[in-house]
């Protein structure tokens, strides 16, 4: 009984050590990844020796294969699809290849928009000035269908615009409904409690970080702006980028969200509301003079009969 408890304790310690080692493959630091490899090999060796009684039944190499398969499966489950990429980048980093420069050379146009006069300039000429700022975190407050608060900072999704939070639209039956609040609710449902990654494109005069934001669902990276436009709860801001035009065409064809009825474009709604406020401010209320009533003599109409 005592030996069985010791074996169970050792087995649990091996599994815990393997799990901790597997989490290190999420990091992009080569030293952390190699330390995870080393500790995982130690756990694998102990586990292999722990199963030495199986050698007689299934063979030495089969037992070794089972142990290796279990460790690789645990690393894949814990670290996900980023495992292979992080290991590759760590190995390349050892031989003097910078992973940051590699990612910029592969797809510079996907990471940032060139500023005016720099369209033909290569990214590797000024990697420090053109390196995009990526901020990861969890959303604490949804302020609309295209902007939110994360890590205490205001973010606005680049390239799309959603109805104002107070905007009213009409559904297919012609009835009014709060489309601005519906858009904000759709954004909240889409993000849920997932971690959001935002690449900052610019900063507005009000301090908002205009960013391309995405979330990860399993191994797939989903663009929040594309999802909102395709669902019909935001429209493409063509003056900023034309990336979201195909998603808007899909929403129009499917009559999704706002397109299942009539609505004013958000910028038109804002101008309309400003005009209404200006009109109300210019309205002059005429002064009405009220005549004073004569004092009653104390007699009623029945006094005349």
Secondary structure, DSSP 8 states (H G I E B T S, - for coil): -HHHHHHHHHHHHHHHHHHHHHHGGG---HHHHHHHHHHHHHHHHHHHHHTGGGHHHH-HHHHHHHHHHHHHHHHHHHHTTHHHHHHHHHHHHHTT--HHHHHHHH-HHHH----TT-TTS-GGGGHHHH--EEEEE-EEEE-SSSEEEETTEEEEETTEE---TT--EEETTS-EE-HHHHHHHHHHHHHTT--EEEEEEEE-TTS-EEEEEEEEETTEEEEHHHHHHHTTSSEE-TTT-STTHHHHHHHHHHT-GGGSEE---HHHHHHHHHHHHHHHHH---------------S--GGGG-
